[in-house]
Amino acid sequence: MRRSLPLTLLAASCALLSACATEKMRSKETILTDTLRTYAQTIRWGEFDQAIGFIDPKTLAEHPLTSLDIERLKQVRVTGYDDAPVVPVNDDEVQQTVKLDLLNVNTQVARSVVDRQTWKYDAATKRWWLVSGLPDISRRE
């Protein structure tokens, strides 16, 4: 029993260090995949207040969302989120086209809009930022 305790501690330490190293070495592609999945879930559940956290701070500063924009988003329920594969623009930028099916909660009218997303990678924060902003639900396509 005494002998197995140091071996157990050594194994646990190695596993912990391995997990830390793996987290630090996550690739841009893995981070992008995780970001897009989380963003899609946020939009699907209509959590537009949380979706603002995905927008590039510089973009948000240049084009702040108004209370009217937020209220307009709250008037729809997302009933479908059909995302196309990501298209690389360069090493640090990708684009994705998403068809959103929406239902107006007041009128019960269903419609679809196309959201053309542009995502840029910030190497300093190791994060992908949405630079195209939240979906424009007033456009129809």
Secondary structure, DSSP 8 states (H G I E B T S, - for coil): -TTHHHHHHHHHHHHHHHHHHHHHT--HHHHHHHHHHHHHHHHHTT-HHHHGGGB-HHHHHHS---HHHHHHHHTEEEEEEEE---EEEETTEEEEEEEEEEEETTT--EEEEEEEEEEEEETTTTEEEE-S-S--TT---
